[in-house]
């Protein structure tokens, strides 16, 4: 008991506030050391880049982005140039080819892929240039294309012409009353084939209801190219996804700029035109001779 009384007192336990302050101080010192090390590394990297004349990361990122944008733009220009040249060649001589149906969603049109040309197009039945009717079967996803009766066709054309004349008369009356047709309405009328379509070449009417397939084929100087002797489509024709249909591929000419605008395809059906096959003179000239695109040919076609 005497020894316990003579022993020194135990030191007081550290307070909780003092412990938290010490931990925070240590964390702050560690963060300062890491920041200093990072700054030293960045300074060393900048010195090395400057020594070897290497741009920094921001400059490299901007340069890479600019290079990628330039490459993408060049690719788009290349694709556009190839498509334009294809349109010019098809303008001279349309080609009969096979098309693979990729989508069918109704009784008015279907989408098809052209393996020979590597592009996709839409084939609209009302713009075929020949009277065709479509019947859509939803459960089987099948479009049946038929040729309607001649009497029914004439009645439909008469009704369409009557409606068009009534619309034009109403538009003229509105203009006379101080409400002139807007530019958008004029463009819609032109696109629908209701005005200013008389006398235009058929190649400018490929996407218009005024297009006539027989007149277009007969107006071709050298006929069409049918190297594989693809027969006409037999009507009625049932179209489904992945079906193969014969088409004649041409070029749609913009009626405003008079330049080739896009590839257009029509069903290869018998319409009684003399230009449905290659002309004998063109066949004789094409024997053993391939059409080689050239700059001079491109300039001549562009001028035409």
DRENDOPA-153488 format. One record per residue: residue in three letters; x, y, z of N, C-alpha, C in turn. Coordinates in steps of 0.1 Angstrom, whole numbers, plus 2048, in hexadecimal, padded with zeros to 3 digits. Layout:
N
["ALA", [X, Y, Z], [X, Y, Z], [X, Y, Z]] ...
//
This chain:
304
["UNK", [808, 7F4, 800], [800, 800, 800], [808, 80C, 800]] ["UNK", [814, 80C, 807], [81D, 818, 807], [823, 81A, 7FA]] ["UNK", [827, 80F, 7F2], [82D, 811, 7E5], [823, 816, 7DB]] ["UNK", [816, 812, 7DC], [80C, 818, 7D3], [80A, 826, 7D6]] ["UNK", [80B, 82A, 7E2], [809, 838, 7E5], [815, 841, 7E0]] ["UNK", [821, 83B, 7E0], [82D, 843, 7DB], [82E, 843, 7CB]] ["UNK", [826, 83A, 7C3], [827, 839, 7B5], [822, 846, 7AF]] ["UNK", [828, 84B, 7A3], [823, 857, 79D], [815, 855, 797]] ["UNK", [80E, 85F, 795], [800, 85E, 78F], [801, 85B, 780]] ["UNK", [7F7, 853, 77B], [7F7, 850, 76D], [7F3, 85C, 764]] ["UNK", [7FA, 85E, 758], [7F7, 869, 74F], [7E8, 869, 74B]] ["UNK", [7E3, 875, 749], [7D5, 876, 745], [7D3, 870, 737]] ["UNK", [7C7, 86A, 734], [7C4, 865, 726], [7C2, 870, 71D]] ["UNK", [7C7, 86F, 710], [7C5, 87A, 706], [7B7, 87C, 703]] ["UNK", [7B3, 888, 701], [7A5, 88B, 6FE], [7A2, 887, 6EF]] ["UNK", [795, 885, 6EC], [791, 881, 6DF], [793, 88D, 6D5]] ["UNK", [791, 899, 6D9], [793, 8A5, 6D0], [7A2, 8A5, 6CB]] ["UNK", [7AB, 8A3, 6D4], [7B9, 8A3, 6D1], [7BD, 898, 6C7]] ["UNK", [7B7, 88C, 6C8], [7BA, 881, 6BF], [7B4, 885, 6B1]] ["UNK", [7A9, 88A, 6B0], [7A3, 88E, 6A2], [7AC, 899, 69C]] ["UNK", [7B0, 8A2, 6A3], [7B9, 8AD, 69E], [7C6, 8A7, 698]] ["UNK", [7CB, 89E, 69F], [7D8, 898, 69B], [7D6, 890, 68E]] ["UNK", [7CB, 888, 68D], [7C8, 881, 680], [7C6, 88A, 675]] ["UNK", [7BF, 895, 677], [7BC, 89E, 66C], [7CA, 8A5, 667]] ["UNK", [7D2, 8A8, 671], [7DF, 8AE, 66D], [7E7, 8A4, 665]] ["UNK", [7E7, 897, 669], [7EF, 88D, 661], [7E9, 88C, 653]] ["UNK", [7DC, 88B, 652], [7D6, 88A, 644], [7D9, 896, 63C]] ["UNK", [7D9, 8A2, 642], [7DD, 8AE, 63A], [7EB, 8AE, 635]] ["UNK", [7F4, 8A9, 63E], [802, 8A8, 63A], [804, 89E, 62F]] ["UNK", [7FD, 892, 62F], [7FD, 889, 625], [7F8, 88E, 617]] ["UNK", [7ED, 895, 618], [7E8, 89C, 60C], [7F1, 8A6, 606]] ["UNK", [7F8, 8AE, 60F], [801, 8B8, 60A], [80D, 8B1, 603]] ["UNK", [812, 8A6, 609], [81D, 89E, 603], [819, 899, 5F5]] ["UNK", [80D, 893, 5F4], [808, 88E, 5E7], [807, 899, 5DD]] ["UNK", [802, 8A5, 5E1], [800, 8B0, 5D8], [80E, 8B4, 5D3]] ["UNK", [817, 8B5, 5DD], [825, 8B9, 5D9], [82B, 8AF, 5CF]] ["UNK", [829, 8A2, 5D2], [82F, 898, 5C9], [828, 899, 5BB]] ["UNK", [81B, 89B, 5BB], [814, 89C, 5AE], [819, 8A8, 5A6]] ["UNK", [81B, 8B4, 5AD], [820, 8C0, 5A6], [82E, 8BE, 5A1]] ["UNK", [836, 8B6, 5A9], [844, 8B4, 5A4], [844, 8AB, 598]] ["UNK", [83B, 8A1, 598], [83A, 898, 58C], [835, 8A0, 57F]] ["UNK", [82B, 8A9, 581], [826, 8B1, 576], [831, 8BA, 571]] ["UNK", [838, 8C0, 57A], [843, 8C9, 576], [84E, 8C1, 56E]] ["UNK", [851, 8B5, 573], [85B, 8AD, 56C], [856, 8A9, 55E]] ["UNK", [849, 8A6, 55D], [843, 8A2, 550], [843, 8AE, 547]] ["UNK", [840, 8BA, 54C], [840, 8C5, 543], [84E, 8C8, 53E]] ["UNK", [858, 8C7, 547], [865, 8C9, 543], [86A, 8BF, 539]] ["UNK", [866, 8B3, 53A], [86A, 8A8, 530], [863, 8AB, 523]] ["UNK", [856, 8AF, 523], [84F, 8B2, 517], [855, 8BE, 510]] ["UNK", [859, 8C8, 518], [85F, 8D4, 512], [86D, 8D1, 50C]] ["UNK", [874, 8C8, 513], [881, 8C4, 50E], [881, 8BD, 501]] ["UNK", [877, 8B4, 4FF], [876, 8AC, 4F3], [86B, 8B2, 4E9]] ["UNK", [866, 8BE, 4EC], [85D, 8C5, 4E3], [850, 8BC, 4E1]] ["UNK", [84B, 8B7, 4EB], [83E, 8AF, 4EA], [833, 8B7, 4F0]] ["UNK", [828, 8B9, 4E9], [81D, 8C0, 4EE], [816, 8BA, 4FB]] ["UNK", [810, 8C2, 502], [809, 8BD, 50F], [7FD, 8B5, 50B]] ["UNK", [7F6, 8B0, 516], [7EB, 8A7, 514], [7DF, 8AE, 50E]] ["UNK", [7DC, 8BB, 512], [7D1, 8C2, 50C], [7D3, 8C5, 4FD]] ["UNK", [7DF, 8C9, 4F9], [7E2, 8CB, 4EB], [7E1, 8BE, 4E3]] ["UNK", [7E5, 8B3, 4E9], [7E4, 8A6, 4E2], [7D5, 8A2, 4E1]] ["UNK", [7CD, 8A5, 4EB], [7BF, 8A2, 4EA], [7B8, 8AA, 4DF]] ["UNK", [7BB, 8B7, 4DE], [7B5, 8BF, 4D4], [7BA, 8BA, 4C6]] ["UNK", [7C7, 8B7, 4C5], [7CC, 8B2, 4B8], [7C5, 8A5, 4B4]] ["UNK", [7C3, 89C, 4BD], [7BD, 88F, 4BA], [7AE, 891, 4B6]] ["UNK", [7A7, 89A, 4BD], [799, 89D, 4B9], [798, 8A3, 4AB]] ["UNK", [7A1, 8AC, 4A8], [7A1, 8B2, 49B], [7A4, 8A8, 490]] ["UNK", [7AE, 89F, 493], [7B1, 894, 489], [7A5, 88B, 487]] ["UNK", [79E, 887, 492], [793, 87E, 490], [788, 885, 488]] ["UNK", [785, 892, 48B], [77B, 899, 484], [77E, 89B, 475]] ["UNK", [78B, 89D, 472], [790, 89E, 464], [78E, 891, 45D]] ["UNK", [792, 886, 464], [791, 879, 45D], [782, 876, 45B]] ["UNK", [779, 879, 464], [76B, 876, 462], [765, 87E, 456]] ["UNK", [769, 88B, 456], [764, 894, 44B], [76A, 88F, 43D]] ["UNK", [776, 88A, 43D], [77C, 885, 431], [774, 878, 42C]] ["UNK", [771, 870, 436], [769, 864, 433], [75C, 867, 42D]] ["UNK", [755, 871, 433], [748, 875, 42E], [749, 87B, 420]] ["UNK", [753, 882, 41E], [755, 888, 410], [758, 87D, 406]] ["UNK", [760, 873, 40A], [763, 868, 401], [756, 860, 3FE]] ["UNK", [74E, 85D, 408], [742, 856, 406], [738, 85E, 3FD]] ["UNK", [737, 86B, 400], [72E, 873, 3F8], [733, 874, 3E9]] ["UNK", [740, 874, 3E7], [746, 875, 3D9], [743, 868, 3D2]] ["UNK", [744, 85C, 3D9], [741, 84F, 3D3], [733, 84E, 3CF]] ["UNK", [72A, 853, 3D8], [71C, 852, 3D6], [718, 85B, 3CA]] ["UNK", [71E, 867, 3C9], [71B, 870, 3BE], [720, 86A, 3B1]] ["UNK", [72B, 864, 3B1], [730, 85E, 3A4], [727, 852, 3A1]] ["UNK", [723, 84B, 3AA], [719, 840, 3A8], [70C, 845, 3A2]] ["UNK", [707, 850, 3A7], [6FB, 856, 3A2], [6FD, 85A, 393]] ["UNK", [708, 860, 390], [70B, 865, 383], [70C, 859, 379]] ["UNK", [712, 84E, 37D], [713, 843, 374], [705, 83C, 372]] ["UNK", [6FD, 83C, 37D], [6EF, 836, 37C], [6E6, 83F, 374]] ["UNK", [6E9, 84C, 374], [6E1, 855, 36C], [6E3, 852, 35D]] ["UNK", [6EF, 84E, 359], [6F1, 84B, 34B], [6EA, 83E, 347]] ["UNK", [6EC, 833, 350], [6E7, 826, 34D], [6E2, 820, 35A]] ["UNK", [6D5, 820, 35C], [6D0, 818, 368], [6D3, 809, 367]] ["UNK", [6D4, 803, 373], [6D8, 7F5, 374], [6CD, 7ED, 37A]] ["UNK", [6CA, 7E1, 374], [6C1, 7D8, 37A], [6C9, 7CF, 384]] ["UNK", [6C4, 7CE, 390], [6CB, 7C7, 39B], [6C1, 7C1, 3A4]] ["UNK", [6C6, 7B8, 3AD], [6BE, 7B3, 3B8], [6BF, 7BB, 3C4]] ["UNK", [6B4, 7BC, 3CB], [6B3, 7C3, 3D8], [6AE, 7BA, 3E3]] ["UNK", [6B3, 7BB, 3EF], [6AF, 7B3, 3FA], [6A7, 7BC, 403]] ["UNK", [69A, 7B8, 406], [691, 7BF, 40E], [696, 7BF, 41C]] ["UNK", [697, 7CB, 422], [69B, 7CC, 430], [690, 7D0, 43A]] ["UNK", [686, 7D6, 435], [67B, 7DA, 43E], [66E, 7DC, 436]] ["UNK", [663, 7D7, 43B], [656, 7D8, 435], [64C, 7DC, 440]] ["UNK", [645, 7E7, 43F], [63D, 7EC, 44A], [62F, 7F1, 446]] ["UNK", [62B, 7EE, 43A], [61E, 7F2, 435], [61C, 7EF, 427]] ["UNK", [612, 7F5, 421], [60E, 7F2, 413], [612, 7FD, 409]] ["UNK", [61B, 806, 40D], [61F, 811, 405], [62E, 810, 400]] ["UNK", [636, 80B, 409], [645, 80B, 405], [64C, 800, 40D]] ["UNK", [658, 7FD, 409], [661, 7F4, 410], [66F, 7F8, 40E]] ["UNK", [678, 7F5, 417], [686, 7F9, 416], [68D, 7EC, 411]] ["UNK", [698, 7EF, 409], [6A0, 7E5, 403], [6AE, 7E9, 402]] ["UNK", [6B7, 7DF, 404], [6C5, 7E1, 403], [6CA, 7DC, 3F5]] ["UNK", [6D3, 7E4, 3EF], [6D8, 7E1, 3E2], [6E7, 7DB, 3E4]] ["UNK", [6E9, 7CE, 3E4], [6F6, 7C9, 3E6], [700, 7CD, 3DC]] ["UNK", [6FC, 7CF, 3CF], [705, 7D2, 3C5], [70B, 7E0, 3C6]] ["UNK", [703, 7E9, 3CD], [708, 7F7, 3CE], [70B, 7FB, 3DD]] ["UNK", [707, 7F2, 3E6], [70A, 7F5, 3F4], [703, 800, 3FA]] ["UNK", [6F6, 802, 3F6], [6EE, 80C, 3FC], [6E0, 807, 3FE]] ["UNK", [6D8, 80F, 405], [6CA, 80B, 408], [6C1, 816, 403]] ["UNK", [6B5, 811, 3FF], [6AB, 81B, 3F9], [69D, 816, 3FD]] ["UNK", [694, 81F, 3FB], [686, 81D, 3FD], [67F, 81C, 3F0]] ["UNK", [676, 812, 3EE], [66E, 811, 3E2], [660, 813, 3E6]] ["UNK", [65A, 81E, 3E0], [64C, 823, 3E3], [644, 81E, 3D7]] ["UNK", [639, 817, 3DB], [630, 812, 3D0], [629, 81D, 3C9]] ["UNK", [624, 828, 3D0], [61D, 833, 3C8], [627, 83A, 3BF]] ["UNK", [634, 839, 3C1], [63D, 840, 3B8], [644, 837, 3AE]] ["UNK", [63E, 82B, 3AB], [645, 821, 3A3], [644, 825, 394]] ["UNK", [63B, 82E, 390], [63A, 831, 382], [631, 828, 37B]] ["UNK", [62B, 81E, 382], [622, 815, 37C], [618, 811, 387]] ["UNK", [60C, 80F, 383], [601, 80D, 38D], [603, 7FF, 394]] ["UNK", [606, 800, 3A1], [608, 7F5, 3AA], [600, 7F7, 3B7]] ["UNK", [5FB, 7EC, 3BC], [5F4, 7ED, 3C9], [5FA, 7E3, 3D3]] ["UNK", [5FB, 7E7, 3E0], [600, 7DF, 3EA], [5F6, 7DB, 3F4]] ["UNK", [5F7, 7CF, 3F9], [5EF, 7C9, 403], [5F7, 7C4, 40E]] ["UNK", [5F5, 7CA, 41A], [5FE, 7C6, 426], [5F7, 7BC, 42F]] ["UNK", [5FE, 7B1, 432], [5F9, 7A7, 43B], [602, 7A8, 448]] ["UNK", [5FC, 7AD, 453], [603, 7B0, 45F], [608, 7A3, 466]] ["UNK", [600, 798, 467], [605, 78D, 46E], [611, 786, 468]] ["UNK", [611, 785, 45A], [61C, 77F, 454], [627, 789, 44F]] ["UNK", [624, 796, 452], [62E, 7A1, 44E], [631, 79F, 43F]] ["UNK", [627, 79F, 437], [629, 79D, 428], [622, 7A8, 421]] ["UNK", [629, 7AD, 417], [623, 7B7, 40E], [621, 7B0, 400]] ["UNK", [615, 7B0, 3FC], [611, 7AA, 3EF], [60F, 7B6, 3E5]] ["UNK", [617, 7B6, 3DA], [616, 7C0, 3D0], [60F, 7BB, 3C4]] ["UNK", [605, 7C1, 3C0], [5FD, 7BD, 3B4], [5FB, 7C9, 3AB]] ["UNK", [5F6, 7C6, 39F], [5F2, 7D1, 395], [5E3, 7D1, 394]] ["UNK", [5DE, 7DD, 398], [5CF, 7DE, 399], [5C9, 7DE, 38B]] ["UNK", [5BC, 7DD, 38B], [5B4, 7DD, 37E], [5B5, 7EA, 377]] ["UNK", [5B5, 7EA, 36A], [5B7, 7F6, 362], [5AC, 800, 364]] ["UNK", [5A0, 7FB, 365], [594, 804, 367], [595, 80B, 375]] ["UNK", [599, 803, 37F], [59A, 809, 38C], [5A6, 813, 38C]] ["UNK", [5B0, 811, 385], [5BC, 81A, 384], [5B8, 827, 37E]] ["UNK", [5B0, 827, 373], [5AB, 833, 36D], [5A3, 83B, 376]] ["UNK", [59A, 834, 37D], [591, 83C, 387], [599, 842, 392]] ["UNK", [5A3, 83C, 397], [5AC, 842, 3A1], [5B3, 84E, 39B]] ["UNK", [5B9, 84D, 38F], [5C0, 858, 389], [5B6, 864, 387]] ["UNK", [5AA, 861, 383], [5A0, 86C, 381], [59D, 873, 38F]] ["UNK", [59B, 86B, 399], [599, 870, 3A6], [5A5, 878, 3AB]] ["UNK", [5B1, 873, 3A9], [5BD, 87B, 3AD], [5BE, 888, 3A6]] ["UNK", [5BB, 887, 399], [5BC, 894, 391], [5B2, 89E, 395]] ["UNK", [5A5, 899, 398], [59B, 8A2, 39D], [59F, 8A9, 3AA]] ["UNK", [5A4, 8A1, 3B4], [5A8, 8A6, 3C0], [5B4, 8B0, 3BF]] ["UNK", [5BD, 8AD, 3B6], [5C8, 8B6, 3B4], [5C3, 8C4, 3AE]] ["UNK", [5BA, 8C3, 3A4], [5B5, 8CF, 39E], [5AE, 8D8, 3A8]] ["UNK", [5A6, 8D1, 3B0], [59E, 8D8, 3BB], [5A8, 8DF, 3C5]] ["UNK", [5B2, 8D8, 3C8], [5BC, 8DE, 3D1], [5C3, 8EA, 3CB]] ["UNK", [5C7, 8E9, 3BE], [5CD, 8F4, 3B8], [5C4, 900, 3B6]] ["UNK", [5B7, 8FD, 3B3], [5AD, 908, 3B2], [5AC, 90F, 3BF]] ["UNK", [5AB, 907, 3CA], [5A9, 90E, 3D7], [5B6, 916, 3DB]] ["UNK", [5C2, 911, 3D7], [5CE, 919, 3DA], [5CE, 926, 3D2]] ["UNK", [5CA, 925, 3C5], [5C9, 931, 3BD], [5BF, 93B, 3C2]] ["UNK", [5B4, 936, 3C7], [5AA, 93F, 3CC], [5AF, 946, 3D9]] ["UNK", [5B6, 93E, 3E1], [5BC, 944, 3EE], [5C6, 94F, 3EA]] ["UNK", [5CE, 94C, 3E0], [5D8, 956, 3DC], [5D1, 963, 3D7]] ["UNK", [5C6, 961, 3D0], [5BF, 96D, 3CB], [5B9, 975, 3D6]] ["UNK", [5B6, 96F, 3E1], [5B0, 976, 3EC], [5BA, 97C, 3F5]] ["UNK", [5C7, 97C, 3F1], [5D1, 982, 3F9], [5D9, 979, 402]] ["UNK", [5D7, 96C, 400], [5DE, 962, 408], [5E7, 959, 3FE]] ["UNK", [5F2, 95E, 3FA], [5FB, 957, 3F0], [600, 94A, 3F7]] ["UNK", [603, 940, 3EE], [608, 934, 3F3], [617, 936, 3F8]] ["UNK", [61A, 930, 403], [627, 931, 408], [631, 929, 400]] ["UNK", [63E, 92B, 403], [648, 924, 3FC], [648, 915, 400]] ["UNK", [645, 912, 40C], [644, 904, 410], [639, 8FD, 409]] ["UNK", [62D, 904, 407], [622, 8FE, 400], [626, 8FB, 3F1]] ["UNK", [62D, 905, 3EB], [631, 903, 3DD], [63B, 8F7, 3DC]] ["UNK", [644, 8F6, 3E6], [64D, 8EA, 3E6], [646, 8DD, 3E8]] ["UNK", [63C, 8DD, 3F0], [634, 8D1, 3F2], [62C, 8CD, 3E6]] ["UNK", [627, 8D7, 3DF], [620, 8D5, 3D3], [629, 8CF, 3C8]] ["UNK", [635, 8D5, 3C7], [63F, 8D0, 3BE], [643, 8C2, 3C1]] ["UNK", [645, 8BF, 3CE], [64A, 8B2, 3D2], [63F, 8A8, 3CF]] ["UNK", [632, 8AC, 3D1], [627, 8A2, 3CE], [624, 8A0, 3C0]] ["UNK", [62B, 8A8, 3B7], [628, 8A6, 3A9], [61C, 8AD, 3A4]] ["UNK", [617, 8B7, 3AB], [60A, 8BD, 3A7], [60C, 8C9, 39E]] ["UNK", [618, 8CF, 39E], [61B, 8DB, 396], [629, 8DA, 391]] ["UNK", [62B, 8E0, 385], [639, 8E2, 37F], [640, 8D5, 37D]] ["UNK", [638, 8CA, 37A], [63E, 8BD, 377], [63D, 8BA, 368]] ["UNK", [635, 8C1, 361], [633, 8BF, 353], [640, 8C3, 34C]] ["UNK", [645, 8BA, 343], [650, 8BD, 33B], [65E, 8BA, 342]] ["UNK", [65E, 8B6, 34E], [66A, 8B3, 355], [66F, 8A5, 351]] ["UNK", [67C, 8A2, 350], [681, 895, 34D], [67C, 88B, 358]] ["UNK", [67B, 87E, 354], [676, 874, 35D], [680, 872, 369]] ["UNK", [68D, 874, 366], [696, 872, 371], [695, 87C, 37C]] ["UNK", [68E, 888, 379], [68B, 891, 384], [67E, 88E, 38B]] ["UNK", [677, 884, 386], [66A, 881, 38C], [66A, 873, 392]] ["UNK", [676, 86E, 395], [677, 860, 39B], [670, 85F, 3A8]] ["UNK", [670, 86A, 3AF], [669, 86B, 3BD], [65C, 873, 3BC]] ["UNK", [656, 873, 3B1], [64A, 87B, 3AF], [63F, 871, 3AA]] ["UNK", [632, 874, 3AE], [627, 86C, 3A8], [625, 86D, 399]] ["UNK", [62B, 878, 393], [62B, 879, 385], [635, 871, 37D]] ["UNK", [63D, 869, 384], [647, 861, 37E], [640, 855, 376]] ["UNK", [645, 853, 36A], [640, 848, 362], [64C, 83E, 35E]] ["UNK", [64B, 832, 362], [656, 828, 361], [658, 826, 352]] ["UNK", [64E, 824, 34A], [64F, 821, 33C], [656, 82C, 335]] ["UNK", [652, 839, 337], [659, 844, 330], [667, 846, 335]] ["UNK", [66A, 843, 341], [678, 844, 346], [681, 83A, 33F]] ["UNK", [67C, 82D, 33E], [684, 823, 337], [686, 825, 328]] ["UNK", [67B, 82A, 322], [67C, 82D, 314], [685, 839, 311]] ["UNK", [686, 842, 31A], [68E, 84E, 318], [69D, 84C, 31A]] ["UNK", [6A1, 840, 31F], [6AF, 83D, 321], [6B6, 83B, 314]] ["UNK", [6C1, 841, 312], [6C8, 840, 305], [6CE, 832, 302]] ["UNK", [6D4, 82C, 30C], [6DA, 81F, 30B], [6D2, 814, 313]] ["UNK", [6C6, 817, 317], [6BE, 80D, 31E], [6C4, 80B, 32C]] ["UNK", [6C1, 7FF, 332], [6C6, 7FC, 33F], [6D0, 7F1, 33E]] ["UNK", [6D8, 7F0, 349], [6E2, 7E5, 34A], [6DC, 7DA, 352]] ["UNK", [6DB, 7CE, 34B], [6D6, 7C2, 352], [6E0, 7B6, 34F]] ["UNK", [6EC, 7B7, 355], [6F6, 7AD, 352], [6F3, 79F, 357]] ["UNK", [6EB, 79E, 362], [6E7, 791, 367], [6DA, 78C, 361]] ["UNK", [6D4, 793, 358], [6C8, 78E, 351], [6BD, 78C, 35C]] ["UNK", [6BB, 795, 365], [6B1, 794, 370], [6A3, 796, 36A]] ["UNK", [69B, 78C, 36C], [68D, 78D, 366], [684, 797, 36E]] ["UNK", [679, 79B, 367], [670, 7A4, 36E], [669, 79D, 37A]] ["UNK", [665, 7A6, 383], [65E, 7A1, 38E], [650, 79C, 38A]] ["UNK", [64C, 790, 38F], [63F, 78B, 38B], [635, 78F, 395]] ["UNK", [62A, 795, 390], [61F, 79A, 399], [614, 790, 399]] ["UNK", [60E, 78D, 3A5], [610, 794, 3B2], [61D, 790, 3B8]] ["UNK", [624, 799, 3BF], [631, 797, 3C5], [62F, 798, 3D4]] ["UNK", [634, 78E, 3DB], [633, 78E, 3EA], [641, 792, 3EF]] ["UNK", [641, 79D, 3F8], [64D, 7A3, 3FD], [64E, 7A1, 40C]] ["UNK", [658, 79B, 411], [65B, 79A, 41F], [669, 79E, 422]] ["UNK", [66D, 79F, 42E], [67B, 7A2, 432], [684, 797, 42D]] ["UNK", [68F, 79B, 427], [699, 792, 421], [694, 78C, 414]] ["UNK", [689, 791, 40F], [685, 78D, 401], [68F, 794, 3F7]] ["UNK", [690, 78D, 3EB], [698, 793, 3E1], [68F, 797, 3D5]] ["UNK", [690, 7A4, 3D1], [687, 7A9, 3C7], [690, 7B0, 3BC]] ["UNK", [68C, 7AF, 3B0], [693, 7B6, 3A5], [690, 7C4, 3A4]] ["UNK", [69A, 7CD, 3A3], [697, 7DB, 3A2], [6A0, 7E1, 397]] ["UNK", [69C, 7EC, 392], [6A5, 7F4, 389], [6A9, 801, 390]] ["UNK", [6B6, 803, 391], [6BC, 80D, 399], [6C0, 819, 390]] ["UNK", [6BB, 825, 393], [6BE, 831, 38C], [6C2, 83C, 396]] ["UNK", [6C2, 848, 391], [6C6, 854, 398], [6BB, 85E, 398]] ["UNK", [6B8, 863, 3A4], [6AE, 86E, 3A5], [6B5, 87B, 3A4]] ["UNK", [6B1, 884, 39B], [6B6, 891, 398], [6AE, 89B, 39F]] ["UNK", [6B5, 8A4, 3A7], [6AE, 8AE, 3AE], [6A9, 8B9, 3A3]] ["UNK", [69C, 8BC, 3A4], [696, 8C5, 39A], [69A, 8D3, 39C]] ["UNK", [69F, 8D7, 3A8], [6A4, 8E4, 3AB], [6B2, 8E7, 3A6]] ["UNK", [6BB, 8DE, 3AB], [6C9, 8DF, 3A7], [6CD, 8D8, 39A]] ["UNK", [6C4, 8CF, 396], [6C7, 8C7, 38A], [6D3, 8BE, 38B]] ["UNK", [6D7, 8BB, 398], [6E2, 8B2, 39B], [6DE, 8A5, 3A0]] ["UNK", [6E5, 89A, 39E], [6E2, 88D, 3A4], [6E1, 88E, 3B3]] ["UNK", [6D6, 889, 3B9], [6D4, 88A, 3C7], [6D5, 87D, 3CF]] ["UNK", [6CF, 872, 3C9], [6CF, 866, 3D0], [6CC, 85A, 3C7]] ["UNK", [6CF, 84E, 3CC], [6CC, 842, 3C4], [6BE, 83F, 3C6]] ["UNK", [6B7, 83B, 3BC], [6A9, 838, 3BC], [6A6, 82A, 3B5]] ["UNK", [69E, 822, 3BB], [69B, 815, 3B5], [68C, 813, 3B3]] ["UNK", [689, 80C, 3A8], [67B, 809, 3A5], [67B, 7FA, 3A2]] ["UNK", [66F, 7F4, 3A5], [66D, 7E6, 3A2], [66F, 7E3, 393]] ["UNK", [676, 7D8, 390], [678, 7D4, 383], [66D, 7CC, 37E]] ["UNK", [662, 7D3, 379], [656, 7CD, 374], [654, 7D0, 365]] ["UNK", [64D, 7C7, 35F], [64B, 7C9, 350], [640, 7D4, 34F]] ["UNK", [644, 7DE, 347], [63B, 7E9, 344], [63A, 7EC, 335]] ["UNK", [63F, 7E4, 32D], [63E, 7E5, 31E], [647, 7F0, 318]] ["UNK", [652, 7F3, 31F], [65B, 7FD, 31A], [665, 7F6, 311]] ["UNK", [66A, 7FE, 307], [674, 7F9, 2FE], [682, 7F9, 304]] ["UNK", [683, 801, 30E], [691, 802, 314], [693, 7F9, 320]] ["UNK", [68A, 7EF, 322], [68C, 7E6, 32D], [698, 7DD, 32C]] ["UNK", [69E, 7DB, 320], [6AA, 7D4, 31E], [6B4, 7DC, 317]] ["UNK", [6C0, 7D8, 317], [6CB, 7E0, 311], [6C9, 7E0, 302]] ["UNK", [6CC, 7EC, 2FC], [6CB, 7ED, 2EE], [6D6, 7E4, 2E7]] ["UNK", [6D3, 7DF, 2DB], [6DD, 7D7, 2D4], [6EA, 7DE, 2D2]] ["UNK", [6EA, 7EB, 2CF], [6F6, 7F3, 2CD], [6FE, 7F4, 2D9]] ["UNK", [6F7, 7F6, 2E4], [6FE, 7F7, 2F1], [704, 7EA, 2F5]] ["UNK", [6FD, 7DF, 2F2], [702, 7D1, 2F6], [70E, 7CE, 2EE]] ["UNK", [70E, 7D2, 2E1], [71A, 7CF, 2D8], [726, 7D7, 2DD]] ["UNK", [724, 7E4, 2E1], [72F, 7EC, 2E5], [734, 7E8, 2F3]] ["UNK", [72B, 7E1, 2FB], [730, 7DD, 308], [736, 7D0, 309]] ["UNK", [737, 7C8, 2FD], [73D, 7BB, 2FD], [74C, 7BD, 2FF]] ["UNK", [751, 7B6, 309], [75F, 7B6, 30C], [765, 7C4, 310]] ["UNK", [75C, 7CD, 315], [760, 7DA, 319], [75A, 7DD, 326]] ["UNK", [762, 7E2, 32F], [75D, 7E6, 33C], [75D, 7F5, 33D]] ["UNK", [753, 7FB, 344], [752, 809, 346], [75C, 80D, 350]] ["UNK", [766, 814, 34D], [771, 819, 356], [76E, 827, 359]] ["UNK", [76B, 82B, 365], [769, 839, 369], [775, 841, 367]] ["UNK", [774, 84D, 362], [77F, 856, 361], [77B, 864, 364]] ["UNK", [785, 86C, 365], [783, 87B, 368], [77B, 881, 35D]] ["UNK", [77F, 87E, 350], [779, 884, 345], [76A, 880, 344]] ["UNK", [767, 873, 346], [75A, 86E, 346], [752, 875, 351]] ["UNK", [758, 876, 35D], [751, 87D, 368], [74D, 88B, 364]] ["UNK", [757, 893, 35E], [754, 8A0, 35A], [749, 8A1, 350]] ["UNK", [749, 898, 346], [73F, 898, 33B], [731, 895, 341]] ["UNK", [731, 88B, 34A], [724, 888, 351], [71F, 893, 359]] ["UNK", [728, 89A, 360], [724, 8A6, 368], [71E, 8B1, 360]] ["UNK", [725, 8B3, 354], [71F, 8BD, 34B], [712, 8BA, 346]] ["UNK", [710, 8AD, 342], [703, 8A8, 33E], [6F8, 8AA, 348]] 
//
